[in-house]
Each structure stands twice: as structure tokens, then as C-alpha cells.
Amino acid sequence: MSVDYQALAVAGVQALSPYQPGKPIEELAREFGLDPEGIVKLASNENPLGPSPVALAAARQALDELCRYPDGNGFSLKSRLADRLGVSPEQLTLGNGSNDILEVIARCFADARAEVVYSQYAFAIYPLVTQAIGAKGVCVPAKGWGHDLDAMAAAVTERTKLIFIANPNNPTGTVHDAEAVEAFMEQLPSRVLVVLDEAYCEYLEDREGDSVRWLARFPNLIITRTFSKAWGLAALRVGYSVSSAAIADILNRVRQPFNVDSIALAAATAVLDDEDYLQRSRAANDAGMAQLEQGFKALNLDFIPSAGNFIAVEVGDRAGDIYQALLAQGVIVRPIAGYGMPRHLRVSIGLAEENQRLLDALTVALGQVDQGALGG
């Protein structure tokens, strides 16, 4: 007798579609018969500089202890983060990337009776984790491609348990200044938890400490961050949250033991001392952003000004065809129709030569569309 295993899954999971990451270089090489060395990947908001030498050295040293379980409490990393942020280690929760933390938060504080508020065009993980736990998602229409904070505050009801705010937002790159977010927090009842997702905050000069300073005033605030972007450790999957000690205690009850491995712990702890790497990451991002903006203007393409390490460019109704044409030329970007943005492609900021490769390939693809040379 055949069994419908999908029917056995809980209701929230049955209707889920898996999260779609950026296409790997190896997959594109197989599909199109391309040399992997010649492929440019600008799809996953990765740091184009490569990893910090300091982080690499720490990771290599950690390999000698592969037979040992990692420090389940992440003492060294928490201590270093606490010093940098001016908080106590008891306020920190470590995760297998910040996505891990976002899921743990949802599992800890929301259920089928709860409402979870997030914005249109916000990070896809928010509705995904909401649906997985069976909670009701409340998607608030965006304003200028970004979060409408006043409308999100107005959407709060007695059933609201969580609000997700991405600042800067992925995939649009929009950002709210500290005053706007602080004013938003002041409008909310303390029973509603606000998750401030700051995966890209290190690209904002002098903004690392703004939200952390609010924790004493807003015990319902949870800040999530990652080492995957500006710190260049995407493959190691290490993120963290900063919150009140009471909330961190709850999160640490539910997170998986040993959810951050020893190599990730060592590399993340070490890279926090490599301030030069962070500054070089910011400088490369600023230069690359300016290069792409100038290139898009030359191609008469509109784009959404971005505060992240990526930019969403509007290429028209045939964005899917243009995406495929870029793939055929060995350039990987990110289609974002799944975010309700079918006319846009999201482009990660690369090195100067990678950015120019994208602009050259995009010029070819747009010409093919104009000449009707692309199928569809």
C-alpha cells in the first residue's frame, strides 16, 4: 500500500516550497559545459575578497581537533563578541548562520494561534518559518520597496507575537535610519517581540552599535547578525543574536547542541580582530556599488539604491530570459520573481573585473532581447 507522506506532514509544512539559494558554480558548469574557472557568481551576496587570512589560519589550527566536539556554549566567540558590542555573554545566542537563529526564535515564541508580521519584499525566510510553525503570516505592503514601519506597527493585534524587520533589507537593499527604527520600537507593546535582522549592518559605517544600545530600553528586541557577509565566512555558517539575557536563555534551550562547529567558532573569533579586513570589505563594496550604479545608468536601467552588498536592477518583463542569457555567458545573478519582483534581478557586488563582466554580459543579453534573439 502506497503512503502519501506529504499528507502526514504538519499542515504548515505541506504547502511549503523549499528555499531556493543562488545557483552554484559547479551546477552551471555542468548545465552549459562551461569552465568553472571562467564563471562569475554574483548571486548570493558573498564577500568577493575571499576569507580573511587571520580567519583561515585559525580555521586550519582548529582542524587538529576534529575528533572533539565543539564548545557547545561558544565561550571564546561569545566573549569576543561581548567585548566588541558592550554586552554580556549571557545576552548572546549562536547559530548555524543567522537563519538558524530566525527559525529558533519563531519556534520559541510563536505557534498556530499567533500572528507574525513582516514586510512585502522582505527576506524569504520570514514567511517560510512562519508557515512551517503554522502561525498566521501578516505581510504588510512595502513603501518605496522598503518596510513601511508605521503600517507594520498598525498591523499589530492581540495575536501578534513577532515582527521581522530586515535592516538593510534583502533583496531590495533599502534601509531605515536609527531614528526611524527607534521610533518604531517605541510604538509597540512590550509583549510583541521585534526581530531586527542586521545581516548587512557592517556595511553601514558606525552602525554596528546603534541597535545594541536600545536593548536596555526595549527588552522585546532581538538583533540577529551573521559572519557570512562582510566578515567573509559564508561557508562556515555562523551567526548570532543579541537580546536580553532572559530571551537568550529561552533561545538557548531550543537551539541544537553543538550547532556551530569548532572551525566556524575559531574562524569567527579570530576574524573579529581583523579590522583591516572589515574596512577592505566596506571599501570594495562601496567601489563596486558605484561601478554597477554607473553601469546601469549607462544602460538606461533603473535600480533600487542599496545599503547592502547587492543591488536590485530592473531589466523588464523578460527578466527570466535575461537571467538565462547571463547564465549562458557564465554570469550568475539572482532572479527575484519569487519575492514578487519579476522585473528585477539581484546582483551581488563583486570585484571590479567581476562587475565589469556582469555589465558586459548584461549589455549582450539586453541586445538579444531587443533583437528578439532570445526564446520565450
Contacts in CASP RR format, 6 or more apart in sequence:
PFRMAT RR
TARGET T0000
AUTHOR 0000-0000-0000
METHOD contacts of the structure
MODEL  1
MSVDYQALAVAGVQALSPYQPGKPIEELAREFGLDPEGIVKLASNENPLG
PSPVALAAARQALDELCRYPDGNGFSLKSRLADRLGVSPEQLTLGNGSND
ILEVIARCFADARAEVVYSQYAFAIYPLVTQAIGAKGVCVPAKGWGHDLD
AMAAAVTERTKLIFIANPNNPTGTVHDAEAVEAFMEQLPSRVLVVLDEAY
CEYLEDREGDSVRWLARFPNLIITRTFSKAWGLAALRVGYSVSSAAIADI
LNRVRQPFNVDSIALAAATAVLDDEDYLQRSRAANDAGMAQLEQGFKALN
LDFIPSAGNFIAVEVGDRAGDIYQALLAQGVIVRPIAGYGMPRHLRVSIG
LAEENQRLLDALTVALGQVDQGALGG
6 14 0 8 1.000
7 14 0 8 1.000
10 134 0 8 1.000
11 134 0 8 1.000
12 131 0 8 1.000
12 132 0 8 1.000
12 133 0 8 1.000
12 134 0 8 1.000
13 131 0 8 1.000
13 132 0 8 1.000
15 131 0 8 1.000
16 128 0 8 1.000
16 131 0 8 1.000
16 132 0 8 1.000
19 124 0 8 1.000
19 125 0 8 1.000
19 128 0 8 1.000
21 44 0 8 1.000
22 43 0 8 1.000
22 44 0 8 1.000
22 332 0 8 1.000
22 334 0 8 1.000
23 41 0 8 1.000
23 43 0 8 1.000
23 327 0 8 1.000
23 332 0 8 1.000
24 41 0 8 1.000
25 36 0 8 1.000
25 39 0 8 1.000
25 41 0 8 1.000
25 332 0 8 1.000
26 36 0 8 1.000
28 34 0 8 1.000
28 39 0 8 1.000
28 327 0 8 1.000
28 330 0 8 1.000
28 332 0 8 1.000
29 35 0 8 1.000
29 36 0 8 1.000
29 39 0 8 1.000
31 327 0 8 1.000
32 327 0 8 1.000
32 328 0 8 1.000
32 330 0 8 1.000
34 330 0 8 1.000
38 330 0 8 1.000
39 330 0 8 1.000
39 331 0 8 1.000
39 332 0 8 1.000
40 330 0 8 1.000
40 331 0 8 1.000
40 332 0 8 1.000
40 354 0 8 1.000
40 357 0 8 1.000
40 358 0 8 1.000
41 332 0 8 1.000
41 348 0 8 1.000
42 331 0 8 1.000
42 332 0 8 1.000
42 333 0 8 1.000
42 347 0 8 1.000
42 348 0 8 1.000
42 349 0 8 1.000
42 350 0 8 1.000
42 354 0 8 1.000
42 355 0 8 1.000
42 358 0 8 1.000
43 332 0 8 1.000
43 333 0 8 1.000
43 334 0 8 1.000
43 346 0 8 1.000
43 348 0 8 1.000
44 234 0 8 1.000
44 334 0 8 1.000
44 348 0 8 1.000
45 170 0 8 1.000
45 200 0 8 1.000
45 229 0 8 1.000
45 308 0 8 1.000
45 309 0 8 1.000
45 310 0 8 1.000
45 348 0 8 1.000
46 228 0 8 1.000
46 229 0 8 1.000
46 232 0 8 1.000
46 234 0 8 1.000
46 348 0 8 1.000
47 229 0 8 1.000
47 230 0 8 1.000
47 231 0 8 1.000
47 232 0 8 1.000
47 234 0 8 1.000
47 281 0 8 1.000
47 309 0 8 1.000
48 284 0 8 1.000
48 348 0 8 1.000
48 349 0 8 1.000
48 350 0 8 1.000
48 351 0 8 1.000
48 354 0 8 1.000
49 232 0 8 1.000
49 277 0 8 1.000
49 280 0 8 1.000
49 281 0 8 1.000
49 284 0 8 1.000
49 351 0 8 1.000
50 232 0 8 1.000
51 232 0 8 1.000
51 233 0 8 1.000
51 267 0 8 1.000
52 231 0 8 1.000
52 232 0 8 1.000
52 270 0 8 1.000
52 271 0 8 1.000
52 274 0 8 1.000
52 277 0 8 1.000
53 274 0 8 1.000
54 270 0 8 1.000
54 271 0 8 1.000
54 273 0 8 1.000
54 274 0 8 1.000
54 277 0 8 1.000
55 231 0 8 1.000
55 232 0 8 1.000
55 233 0 8 1.000
55 267 0 8 1.000
55 268 0 8 1.000
55 270 0 8 1.000
55 271 0 8 1.000
55 274 0 8 1.000
55 277 0 8 1.000
56 267 0 8 1.000
57 270 0 8 1.000
58 266 0 8 1.000
58 267 0 8 1.000
58 269 0 8 1.000
58 270 0 8 1.000
58 271 0 8 1.000
59 236 0 8 1.000
59 263 0 8 1.000
59 266 0 8 1.000
59 267 0 8 1.000
61 266 0 8 1.000
62 262 0 8 1.000
62 263 0 8 1.000
62 265 0 8 1.000
62 266 0 8 1.000
62 267 0 8 1.000
63 263 0 8 1.000
65 262 0 8 1.000
66 262 0 8 1.000
68 262 0 8 1.000
69 258 0 8 1.000
69 262 0 8 1.000
70 258 0 8 1.000
70 260 0 8 1.000
70 261 0 8 1.000
70 262 0 8 1.000
70 265 0 8 1.000
71 262 0 8 1.000
71 265 0 8 1.000
72 257 0 8 1.000
72 258 0 8 1.000
72 260 0 8 1.000
74 94 0 8 1.000
74 260 0 8 1.000
74 265 0 8 1.000
75 89 0 8 1.000
76 265 0 8 1.000
76 269 0 8 1.000
77 94 0 8 1.000
77 238 0 8 1.000
77 240 0 8 1.000
77 260 0 8 1.000
77 265 0 8 1.000
77 268 0 8 1.000
77 269 0 8 1.000
78 89 0 8 1.000
78 92 0 8 1.000
78 94 0 8 1.000
79 89 0 8 1.000
80 269 0 8 1.000
80 272 0 8 1.000
80 273 0 8 1.000
81 87 0 8 1.000
81 89 0 8 1.000
81 92 0 8 1.000
81 240 0 8 1.000
81 242 0 8 1.000
81 272 0 8 1.000
82 88 0 8 1.000
82 89 0 8 1.000
82 91 0 8 1.000
82 92 0 8 1.000
84 208 0 8 1.000
84 272 0 8 1.000
85 208 0 8 1.000
85 209 0 8 1.000
85 212 0 8 1.000
85 242 0 8 1.000
86 212 0 8 1.000
87 212 0 8 1.000
87 215 0 8 1.000
87 242 0 8 1.000
88 245 0 8 1.000
90 245 0 8 1.000
90 248 0 8 1.000
90 249 0 8 1.000
91 215 0 8 1.000
91 242 0 8 1.000
91 243 0 8 1.000
91 244 0 8 1.000
91 245 0 8 1.000
91 248 0 8 1.000
92 240 0 8 1.000
92 241 0 8 1.000
92 242 0 8 1.000
92 248 0 8 1.000
93 101 0 8 1.000
93 104 0 8 1.000
93 240 0 8 1.000
93 241 0 8 1.000
93 243 0 8 1.000
93 248 0 8 1.000
93 251 0 8 1.000
93 252 0 8 1.000
93 255 0 8 1.000
94 238 0 8 1.000
94 239 0 8 1.000
94 240 0 8 1.000
94 255 0 8 1.000
94 259 0 8 1.000
94 260 0 8 1.000
94 265 0 8 1.000
95 101 0 8 1.000
95 104 0 8 1.000
95 237 0 8 1.000
95 238 0 8 1.000
95 239 0 8 1.000
95 240 0 8 1.000
95 241 0 8 1.000
95 255 0 8 1.000
95 259 0 8 1.000
95 260 0 8 1.000
96 237 0 8 1.000
96 238 0 8 1.000
96 239 0 8 1.000
96 256 0 8 1.000
96 259 0 8 1.000
96 260 0 8 1.000
97 226 0 8 1.000
97 227 0 8 1.000
97 228 0 8 1.000
97 237 0 8 1.000
97 238 0 8 1.000
97 239 0 8 1.000
98 197 0 8 1.000
98 199 0 8 1.000
98 224 0 8 1.000
98 225 0 8 1.000
98 226 0 8 1.000
98 228 0 8 1.000
98 239 0 8 1.000
98 240 0 8 1.000
98 241 0 8 1.000
99 125 0 8 1.000
100 237 0 8 1.000
100 239 0 8 1.000
100 255 0 8 1.000
100 259 0 8 1.000
101 224 0 8 1.000
101 239 0 8 1.000
101 240 0 8 1.000
101 241 0 8 1.000
101 251 0 8 1.000
101 255 0 8 1.000
102 125 0 8 1.000
102 126 0 8 1.000
102 129 0 8 1.000
102 164 0 8 1.000
102 195 0 8 1.000
102 197 0 8 1.000
102 224 0 8 1.000
103 125 0 8 1.000
103 129 0 8 1.000
103 132 0 8 1.000
104 251 0 8 1.000
104 254 0 8 1.000
104 255 0 8 1.000
105 162 0 8 1.000
105 193 0 8 1.000
105 195 0 8 1.000
105 222 0 8 1.000
105 224 0 8 1.000
105 241 0 8 1.000
105 251 0 8 1.000
106 116 0 8 1.000
106 129 0 8 1.000
106 130 0 8 1.000
106 132 0 8 1.000
106 133 0 8 1.000
106 135 0 8 1.000
106 162 0 8 1.000
107 129 0 8 1.000
107 133 0 8 1.000
107 254 0 8 1.000
108 250 0 8 1.000
108 251 0 8 1.000
108 253 0 8 1.000
108 254 0 8 1.000
109 161 0 8 1.000
109 162 0 8 1.000
109 193 0 8 1.000
109 250 0 8 1.000
110 116 0 8 1.000
110 130 0 8 1.000
110 133 0 8 1.000
110 135 0 8 1.000
110 161 0 8 1.000
110 162 0 8 1.000
111 133 0 8 1.000
111 134 0 8 1.000
111 135 0 8 1.000
112 133 0 8 1.000
112 134 0 8 1.000
112 135 0 8 1.000
113 135 0 8 1.000
113 159 0 8 1.000
114 135 0 8 1.000
114 136 0 8 1.000
114 159 0 8 1.000
114 160 0 8 1.000
114 161 0 8 1.000
114 162 0 8 1.000
115 135 0 8 1.000
115 136 0 8 1.000
115 137 0 8 1.000
115 138 0 8 1.000
115 157 0 8 1.000
115 159 0 8 1.000
115 160 0 8 1.000
115 161 0 8 1.000
116 126 0 8 1.000
116 130 0 8 1.000
116 135 0 8 1.000
116 136 0 8 1.000
116 137 0 8 1.000
116 138 0 8 1.000
116 160 0 8 1.000
116 161 0 8 1.000
116 162 0 8 1.000
116 163 0 8 1.000
116 164 0 8 1.000
117 137 0 8 1.000
117 138 0 8 1.000
117 140 0 8 1.000
117 152 0 8 1.000
117 155 0 8 1.000
117 156 0 8 1.000
117 160 0 8 1.000
117 162 0 8 1.000
117 163 0 8 1.000
117 164 0 8 1.000
118 126 0 8 1.000
118 127 0 8 1.000
118 130 0 8 1.000
118 137 0 8 1.000
118 138 0 8 1.000
118 139 0 8 1.000
118 140 0 8 1.000
118 163 0 8 1.000
118 164 0 8 1.000
119 139 0 8 1.000
119 140 0 8 1.000
119 142 0 8 1.000
119 146 0 8 1.000
119 147 0 8 1.000
119 148 0 8 1.000
119 152 0 8 1.000
119 164 0 8 1.000
119 165 0 8 1.000
119 166 0 8 1.000
119 169 0 8 1.000
120 139 0 8 1.000
120 140 0 8 1.000
120 141 0 8 1.000
120 142 0 8 1.000
120 340 0 8 1.000
121 142 0 8 1.000
121 145 0 8 1.000
121 146 0 8 1.000
121 169 0 8 1.000
121 171 0 8 1.000
121 172 0 8 1.000
121 339 0 8 1.000
121 340 0 8 1.000
121 341 0 8 1.000
122 147 0 8 1.000
122 164 0 8 1.000
122 166 0 8 1.000
122 169 0 8 1.000
122 170 0 8 1.000
123 164 0 8 1.000
123 166 0 8 1.000
123 169 0 8 1.000
123 170 0 8 1.000
123 171 0 8 1.000
123 197 0 8 1.000
124 338 0 8 1.000
124 339 0 8 1.000
126 164 0 8 1.000
126 166 0 8 1.000
127 137 0 8 1.000
127 139 0 8 1.000
130 136 0 8 1.000
130 137 0 8 1.000
131 137 0 8 1.000
135 161 0 8 1.000
135 162 0 8 1.000
136 159 0 8 1.000
138 155 0 8 1.000
138 160 0 8 1.000
140 147 0 8 1.000
140 148 0 8 1.000
140 151 0 8 1.000
140 152 0 8 1.000
140 155 0 8 1.000
141 148 0 8 1.000
141 151 0 8 1.000
142 148 0 8 1.000
142 172 0 8 1.000
143 151 0 8 1.000
144 174 0 8 1.000
145 172 0 8 1.000
145 173 0 8 1.000
145 174 0 8 1.000
145 304 0 8 1.000
145 312 0 8 1.000
146 169 0 8 1.000
146 172 0 8 1.000
146 174 0 8 1.000
147 165 0 8 1.000
147 166 0 8 1.000
147 167 0 8 1.000
147 169 0 8 1.000
147 174 0 8 1.000
147 176 0 8 1.000
149 165 0 8 1.000
149 176 0 8 1.000
149 180 0 8 1.000
149 181 0 8 1.000
149 183 0 8 1.000
149 184 0 8 1.000
150 184 0 8 1.000
152 163 0 8 1.000
152 165 0 8 1.000
152 184 0 8 1.000
153 184 0 8 1.000
153 187 0 8 1.000
153 188 0 8 1.000
156 163 0 8 1.000
156 188 0 8 1.000
156 189 0 8 1.000
156 192 0 8 1.000
160 192 0 8 1.000
161 192 0 8 1.000
161 193 0 8 1.000
162 192 0 8 1.000
162 193 0 8 1.000
162 194 0 8 1.000
162 195 0 8 1.000
163 188 0 8 1.000
163 192 0 8 1.000
163 193 0 8 1.000
163 194 0 8 1.000
163 195 0 8 1.000
164 195 0 8 1.000
164 197 0 8 1.000
165 181 0 8 1.000
165 184 0 8 1.000
165 194 0 8 1.000
165 195 0 8 1.000
165 196 0 8 1.000
165 197 0 8 1.000
166 197 0 8 1.000
166 199 0 8 1.000
167 175 0 8 1.000
167 176 0 8 1.000
167 181 0 8 1.000
167 196 0 8 1.000
167 197 0 8 1.000
167 198 0 8 1.000
167 201 0 8 1.000
168 174 0 8 1.000
168 175 0 8 1.000
168 200 0 8 1.000
168 201 0 8 1.000
168 203 0 8 1.000
168 204 0 8 1.000
168 306 0 8 1.000
168 307 0 8 1.000
168 308 0 8 1.000
169 175 0 8 1.000
170 199 0 8 1.000
170 200 0 8 1.000
170 308 0 8 1.000
170 310 0 8 1.000
171 310 0 8 1.000
171 312 0 8 1.000
171 334 0 8 1.000
171 336 0 8 1.000
171 339 0 8 1.000
171 341 0 8 1.000
171 344 0 8 1.000
171 346 0 8 1.000
172 304 0 8 1.000
172 306 0 8 1.000
172 312 0 8 1.000
172 341 0 8 1.000
173 200 0 8 1.000
173 304 0 8 1.000
173 305 0 8 1.000
173 306 0 8 1.000
173 307 0 8 1.000
173 308 0 8 1.000
173 310 0 8 1.000
173 311 0 8 1.000
173 312 0 8 1.000
174 304 0 8 1.000
174 305 0 8 1.000
174 306 0 8 1.000
174 307 0 8 1.000
175 204 0 8 1.000
175 307 0 8 1.000
175 308 0 8 1.000
176 184 0 8 1.000
178 207 0 8 1.000
178 210 0 8 1.000
178 211 0 8 1.000
181 196 0 8 1.000
181 211 0 8 1.000
182 214 0 8 1.000
184 194 0 8 1.000
185 194 0 8 1.000
185 214 0 8 1.000
185 217 0 8 1.000
185 218 0 8 1.000
185 221 0 8 1.000
188 194 0 8 1.000
188 220 0 8 1.000
190 218 0 8 1.000
190 219 0 8 1.000
190 220 0 8 1.000
191 220 0 8 1.000
192 220 0 8 1.000
193 220 0 8 1.000
193 221 0 8 1.000
193 222 0 8 1.000
193 247 0 8 1.000
194 218 0 8 1.000
194 220 0 8 1.000
194 221 0 8 1.000
194 222 0 8 1.000
195 222 0 8 1.000
195 224 0 8 1.000
196 211 0 8 1.000
196 221 0 8 1.000
196 222 0 8 1.000
196 223 0 8 1.000
196 224 0 8 1.000
197 224 0 8 1.000
198 211 0 8 1.000
198 223 0 8 1.000
198 224 0 8 1.000
198 225 0 8 1.000
199 224 0 8 1.000
199 225 0 8 1.000
199 226 0 8 1.000
199 228 0 8 1.000
199 229 0 8 1.000
200 229 0 8 1.000
200 230 0 8 1.000
200 307 0 8 1.000
200 308 0 8 1.000
200 309 0 8 1.000
201 207 0 8 1.000
201 208 0 8 1.000
201 211 0 8 1.000
201 225 0 8 1.000
202 208 0 8 1.000
202 225 0 8 1.000
202 229 0 8 1.000
202 230 0 8 1.000
202 231 0 8 1.000
202 278 0 8 1.000
202 281 0 8 1.000
202 282 0 8 1.000
203 229 0 8 1.000
203 230 0 8 1.000
203 281 0 8 1.000
203 282 0 8 1.000
203 285 0 8 1.000
203 307 0 8 1.000
203 308 0 8 1.000
203 309 0 8 1.000
204 307 0 8 1.000
205 282 0 8 1.000
211 221 0 8 1.000
211 223 0 8 1.000
212 223 0 8 1.000
212 242 0 8 1.000
214 221 0 8 1.000
215 221 0 8 1.000
215 223 0 8 1.000
215 242 0 8 1.000
215 243 0 8 1.000
215 244 0 8 1.000
219 244 0 8 1.000
219 246 0 8 1.000
219 247 0 8 1.000
221 243 0 8 1.000
222 241 0 8 1.000
222 242 0 8 1.000
222 243 0 8 1.000
222 247 0 8 1.000
223 241 0 8 1.000
223 242 0 8 1.000
223 243 0 8 1.000
224 239 0 8 1.000
224 240 0 8 1.000
224 241 0 8 1.000
225 239 0 8 1.000
225 240 0 8 1.000
225 241 0 8 1.000
225 242 0 8 1.000
226 238 0 8 1.000
226 239 0 8 1.000
226 240 0 8 1.000
227 233 0 8 1.000
227 236 0 8 1.000
227 238 0 8 1.000
227 239 0 8 1.000
227 264 0 8 1.000
227 267 0 8 1.000
227 268 0 8 1.000
227 271 0 8 1.000
228 234 0 8 1.000
228 237 0 8 1.000
228 238 0 8 1.000
228 239 0 8 1.000
229 309 0 8 1.000
230 278 0 8 1.000
230 281 0 8 1.000
230 282 0 8 1.000
230 285 0 8 1.000
230 309 0 8 1.000
231 268 0 8 1.000
231 271 0 8 1.000
231 272 0 8 1.000
231 277 0 8 1.000
231 278 0 8 1.000
231 281 0 8 1.000
232 271 0 8 1.000
232 281 0 8 1.000
233 264 0 8 1.000
233 267 0 8 1.000
233 268 0 8 1.000
233 271 0 8 1.000
236 261 0 8 1.000
236 263 0 8 1.000
236 264 0 8 1.000
236 267 0 8 1.000
236 268 0 8 1.000
237 260 0 8 1.000
237 264 0 8 1.000
238 260 0 8 1.000
238 264 0 8 1.000
238 265 0 8 1.000
238 267 0 8 1.000
238 268 0 8 1.000
239 260 0 8 1.000
239 268 0 8 1.000
241 248 0 8 1.000
241 251 0 8 1.000
243 251 0 8 1.000
271 277 0 8 1.000
284 349 0 8 1.000
284 350 0 8 1.000
284 351 0 8 1.000
285 308 0 8 1.000
285 309 0 8 1.000
285 349 0 8 1.000
287 352 0 8 1.000
288 349 0 8 1.000
288 350 0 8 1.000
288 352 0 8 1.000
288 355 0 8 1.000
289 306 0 8 1.000
289 311 0 8 1.000
289 349 0 8 1.000
291 352 0 8 1.000
291 355 0 8 1.000
291 356 0 8 1.000
292 303 0 8 1.000
292 311 0 8 1.000
292 313 0 8 1.000
292 347 0 8 1.000
292 349 0 8 1.000
292 355 0 8 1.000
292 358 0 8 1.000
292 359 0 8 1.000
293 303 0 8 1.000
293 305 0 8 1.000
293 311 0 8 1.000
295 359 0 8 1.000
296 302 0 8 1.000
296 303 0 8 1.000
296 311 0 8 1.000
296 313 0 8 1.000
299 359 0 8 1.000
299 362 0 8 1.000
299 363 0 8 1.000
299 366 0 8 1.000
301 313 0 8 1.000
301 314 0 8 1.000
301 315 0 8 1.000
302 313 0 8 1.000
302 314 0 8 1.000
303 311 0 8 1.000
303 312 0 8 1.000
303 313 0 8 1.000
303 314 0 8 1.000
304 311 0 8 1.000
304 312 0 8 1.000
304 344 0 8 1.000
305 311 0 8 1.000
306 312 0 8 1.000
309 348 0 8 1.000
309 349 0 8 1.000
310 346 0 8 1.000
310 347 0 8 1.000
310 348 0 8 1.000
310 349 0 8 1.000
311 346 0 8 1.000
311 347 0 8 1.000
311 349 0 8 1.000
312 336 0 8 1.000
312 341 0 8 1.000
312 344 0 8 1.000
312 345 0 8 1.000
312 346 0 8 1.000
312 347 0 8 1.000
313 344 0 8 1.000
313 345 0 8 1.000
313 346 0 8 1.000
313 347 0 8 1.000
314 343 0 8 1.000
314 344 0 8 1.000
315 322 0 8 1.000
315 343 0 8 1.000
315 344 0 8 1.000
315 345 0 8 1.000
315 362 0 8 1.000
315 366 0 8 1.000
316 322 0 8 1.000
316 343 0 8 1.000
317 342 0 8 1.000
317 343 0 8 1.000
318 369 0 8 1.000
318 374 0 8 1.000
318 376 0 8 1.000
319 335 0 8 1.000
319 337 0 8 1.000
319 342 0 8 1.000
319 343 0 8 1.000
319 344 0 8 1.000
319 345 0 8 1.000
320 335 0 8 1.000
320 337 0 8 1.000
321 365 0 8 1.000
321 369 0 8 1.000
321 374 0 8 1.000
321 375 0 8 1.000
321 376 0 8 1.000
322 345 0 8 1.000
322 362 0 8 1.000
322 365 0 8 1.000
322 366 0 8 1.000
322 369 0 8 1.000
322 374 0 8 1.000
323 333 0 8 1.000
323 335 0 8 1.000
323 345 0 8 1.000
324 374 0 8 1.000
325 361 0 8 1.000
325 364 0 8 1.000
325 365 0 8 1.000
325 368 0 8 1.000
325 369 0 8 1.000
325 374 0 8 1.000
326 332 0 8 1.000
326 333 0 8 1.000
326 345 0 8 1.000
326 358 0 8 1.000
326 361 0 8 1.000
326 362 0 8 1.000
326 365 0 8 1.000
329 361 0 8 1.000
329 364 0 8 1.000
329 365 0 8 1.000
330 361 0 8 1.000
331 357 0 8 1.000
331 358 0 8 1.000
331 361 0 8 1.000
331 362 0 8 1.000
333 345 0 8 1.000
333 346 0 8 1.000
333 347 0 8 1.000
333 348 0 8 1.000
333 358 0 8 1.000
334 345 0 8 1.000
334 346 0 8 1.000
334 347 0 8 1.000
334 348 0 8 1.000
335 345 0 8 1.000
335 346 0 8 1.000
336 344 0 8 1.000
336 345 0 8 1.000
336 346 0 8 1.000
347 358 0 8 1.000
349 355 0 8 1.000
365 374 0 8 1.000
367 373 0 8 1.000
368 374 0 8 1.000
END
